[in-house]
Amino acid sequence: MKEKQKNNENLISVIMPAYKQEETIEKDLLYLKSVMDQLRYEYEIIVVVDGTSDKTFENAKKIKSKKIMVTGYKHNHGKGFAIRYGMTHAKGYIVGFIDAGMDLNPNGISMLLEHFEWYKADIVVGSKWHPVSKVIYPFRRKVLSLGYGFIVRLLFGLKVRDTQLGLKLFRKEVLEKVLPRLLVKKYAIDIELLAVADRLGFKRIYEAPIELDWKDVNSSISKNLIHSAWNMFIDTLGVFYRLKIIKYYDDSSRRKWKYDSELNFRINLP
């Protein structure tokens, strides 16, 4: 086990959850690969297709590379489930994820990795509110993001200002402790990951700058912004209840943790 870990110390795993991205997934994947090729790390990219309602899976498979694995499942379960699913298959010493669609510039991964080394971090999160981030973001989303960030700091005491941005890196050790305890499958996976990690003593959580050009017009999520925000709020309250009230995530509640068999094997789609 130690020999295997040693062999993976220079390996970065990047998970890209993808849902209904048939038009852009090839371009996005090639862009991400070109960025990763420039890093001094070995890497693997794990594309998790969150439901096969279109040709996202088939189009992603067109990119032939030993460093890219395309996997997924037939029915849509939500972004949170897709990220967790990808993490269970990651081999890297550092494991991260980035949203498909390339609203986020993947070159930000290199900056997050620099922060990882500088601070000997447990977790590094990309942040819209970092002083040197370059952000093009709709005003209504800025308001919601700031409001949600205030709620998160109030409920969980986390010192990061942006918990929801779809670019984060984790030490594998953190995920090995955190993943078996998680429940969120859709909206609040980011805050569940961060809050549980903090609860377990992984306090070295830092923010890094990013470049974001939000393509609001092309985002299907934007059409249901209030609905999505409300669901995220409800999921967040659920995390707070489990974390602070019933102590579900603590080791003493191990017997209550739910076993999700779907997260323990890869489904090879045709």
HELIX and SHEET records of a PDB file:
HELIX    1   1 LYS A    2  ASN A    7  1                                   6    
HELIX    2   2 ILE A   25  ASP A   37  1                                  13    
HELIX    3   3 THR A   56  ALA A   60  1                                   5    
HELIX    4   4 LYS A   79  HIS A   89  1                                  11    
HELIX    5   5 GLY A  108  TYR A  119  1                                  12    
HELIX    6   6 PHE A  139  PHE A  156  1                                  18    
HELIX    7   7 LYS A  172  VAL A  178  1                                   7    
HELIX    8   8 LEU A  179  ARG A  181  5                                   3    
HELIX    9   9 ILE A  189  ARG A  199  1                                  11    
HELIX   10  10 ASP A  216  ASN A  218  5                                   3    
HELIX   11  11 ILE A  221  ASN A  224  5                                   4    
HELIX   12  12 LEU A  225  PHE A  240  1                                  16    
HELIX   13  13 TYR A  241  ILE A  245  3                                   5    
HELIX   14  14 ASP A  251  LYS A  256  5                                   6    
HELIX   15  15 SER A  261  ASN A  264  5                                   4    
SHEET    1   A 7 ILE A  68  TYR A  73  0                                        
SHEET    2   A 7 GLU A  42  ASP A  50  1                                        
SHEET    3   A 7 LEU A  11  ALA A  18  1                                        
SHEET    4   A 7 ILE A  94  ILE A  98  1                                        
SHEET    5   A 7 LEU A 167  ARG A 171 -1                                        
SHEET    6   A 7 ILE A 123  SER A 127 -1                                        
SHEET    7   A 7 ILE A 205  PRO A 209  1                                        
SHEET    1   B 2 LYS A 134  ILE A 136  0                                        
SHEET    2   B 2 GLU A 211  ASP A 213  1                                        
END                                                                             
